[in-house]
Amino acid sequence: MLRALSPVGARYGLVLAGDHALRAHGLTGRPPGGLAVVTAGETPPPGVADGLAGVFAAEGLRASAVEVSPQLCRLVVEDATTADRCEITLTRETLREPAAACGEHGVPGLPGAAGHKVVGPADLAGLRTRDLHERGLAGDVADVAAMAEVFSFRDLERLAAAHLDGFSPRELLMRLEFVELMADESFEAHGVDEERIGEIRAFARAWAEDVKLRRADDGDADYDDPDLPEVD
């Protein structure tokens, strides 16, 4: 799949994001799921998706669109011979830093990544934290937690706000508190083991407490919240 994208990557300004970018930056060893690709070029995602479908067809792969909008397209690409399937999510983004190159030797565990570009670490953190803010899925919080040793809570919030005009600490707090209620199976589906699930939950709790303390300091707290920590 990645090799098939190589000839058109420069034409459409395609940059790898999501799991592939996390692995390229050495932030996770988990096997990637679907393929997330960002375009910063002038061609809107539907036009890029049409171009990609033609490229995949030339490689003997069948591509069908399952979601199309001006800013996002989802394609399911299938190898009719092996019945292997891969979902590609293509979004149009304004990147804040230069993309990084995978290099001629590629990335361990990512066949075909050589020569591709990936979103820079700050953009990756901002985009994935934005996804956590907007969706709050297990995969979102697992990916953001993988960047915790590189970026502070405030860094993650600042970087997300750069990609989301309506970023809200209150909304983020709700997403973080919900992590405790997520089923282990939702994390296991992303290749996360039991020990790491516990670490992710602890990360979400610590971040939630940090947000609550700052909201209290700023006078923006829900004072009837029984879980609000006391401020010295």
N, C-alpha and C positions, 0 to 999 in steps of 0.2 A: 504494500500500500504506500509506504513512504517512498519507495523507489519510483513508483508511478507518478508521484507528485513532483519529483525533482525537476522535470523539464519545465513545469509551469509555475514553480514557486516564485521565481523572480518576476515573471510576467504579471502576476496578480499581487505581488508583495505578501506572499503567504509566510506566516511565522507559526511555528509549533507552540502550543500552549498546553494547559492542563497537565495530565499525568506525564506526558512525554517531556514537557519542560521541567517538571519537578525532578524527573530522573536525570535529565541532562545537566541540571545544576547540582546533582549529587544530594538532593534533599529527601529522596525516598528510594528504597530498593524494591518497592512493590511493583509487580508487573502492571503495565498500563492497561486501562480498559479501552474505551473508545478513543478516537482521535479528535482532539480539539485543535482547530486551526484558526488563527486570527488573520484578517486582512486589513492592512492600513492603506491600501491602494484606492484609486478612484472608482473602480468597478464595484457596484453594489453586490452583496452576497448572492442574490439570485443569478446575476450574470456570471459570477465566479463559479457557482454550482453547476451551471450549464457547461462551462468550460471543463470543469473537473469530470463531469459525466462523460464527455467525449474522450478525455484522456483515459479514463478507466475502461471505456468500451474498447479502445484500441489495445488495451492490455488483456482483453478477454474477460473483463469484470463487468457486472451489471450494477448500475447505480440508479437508485430511485429516491426522489425527494419525499420526505415524510412531514416536513414543516418548512414553510417559506414565508419570510417577512423581509422588509427592507433592511433590517439589521442582523438577521439571523437565518441560517438555513441548516437543516439537518438532512443528511443523506445516509441511506443504508446501502453499503457496497457489498456485493455478494459474489463469491467465486462459484459459478455453477458446477464446476468439476468437483470441488471439495465440500461445497455447501458452507464454507466459512463465511461469516458475516462480520462486518465492522460498521459501527455508526460513526459518522464524521459530523462534528458540530462546527460550523463556520460562522464566525461573528465578525462584524466590523468594529474596530476599536481605534481609539486615539492613544497610541503608545507614548509614554513619557520619557523613555530612554531608548538608546539604540538596541536593536536585537543582537543576541549573542550567536556566534557560529558554533555548530557542533564540531567542526574540524574534519579533517580528511579521514580520521580513524573512527568517526562516529561516536556513539555512546554505547557502553556495555549493556547488553540486554535489549537494545533497540536496533534490530537489523534495518538497514536502509536509511539510518539517520544522518549518515555522513553527507556533508554539504548543505544540510538544511540549517535554517536559522530558528532560534527559539526566543521567546520573549525574555527580556532581562529580568533579573530576580525581583526588582522593585515593582515592575509592572505585573509580574506573576503574582506577587503577594497581594497587590491591590485588586486584581481581577478575581482572585479566588476568595478574598475576604468580602468583596462585593457580592459574590455568589452566595456566601454564607449569610450575609445580611438579607439578600433577596429571597433565597430558597430555604436555607438551613438544612440541607440534606446531609446524610452521614458522610458521603464522599467529600462534601465541601469542608466540613469541620476537620476531617482527617487530613486533608491537604493543607489547610491553614495551620493546623497543629504541627505539621512537618516543617514549617518555617519558623517555629517559635524560638529556635536557637539563634536565628539570624535577625529577626525583627521583634521589637518590643510590642506590647499591646497597643500603645499609642502610635507606633509606626504603622502597624497594620491598619488601624482606623484611619490614619492620615492618608495612606496610600489608597485605601478603598474609596475615601471621599473624593480623591482625584479622578475616579472613574464613575462616580455616582453623585449627581447633584443633590439628591434627597437623602444622603446618608444620615442616619439617626442613631445615636447611642442607645436610645430607648428600644428601637427595633432590634438592634444588635443584641442587647441584653436578653430580650425575649428568646431569640434564637439560641443563645448560649445556655440559658436555663433549660431549654427543651432537650439539650443533649443528654441530660440525665435520664430522660424518659425514652430515649431511642433504644430499640431492641439491639442486642448484640449482633443479631443476624444481619442488620442493615450495614454494620461495619464489616462483618465477615465477608459480605458480598463484594467488598472492595479489597479483599486480601489482607485485612487487618486481623492480627491474632489477639488472643484474650489479654495478654499483658499490655499490648499497645492500646487496646480499647480502654483499659483502666487509665493509662497515661493521657489519652485524649480527653476523657471525662474530667480528669484532674485539671488539665489545661483549661477546659471550658469553665470549670468552677472558679479557678483563679482569675480568669479574665472577667467573669461576671462580677466577682467581688471588687475587682479594680474599677470597673465601670460604676458600680453602685457608690463606692467611696467618692469618686470624682463627681458624680451627680449630686451627692450630698454636699460636698464642698462648694459646688456651683449653685446650690439652692434649687436644683432641678430634680429633686428626689420625690418619690411617692412615700410620704412619711407614714402611711398606714400599711406599708409593706412589712410583714413580720420578719422577712429575711434581710432587711436593711441593716448593715453593720453599724455599730456605734462609732461615732467619730470622737476622738480624744480632743 
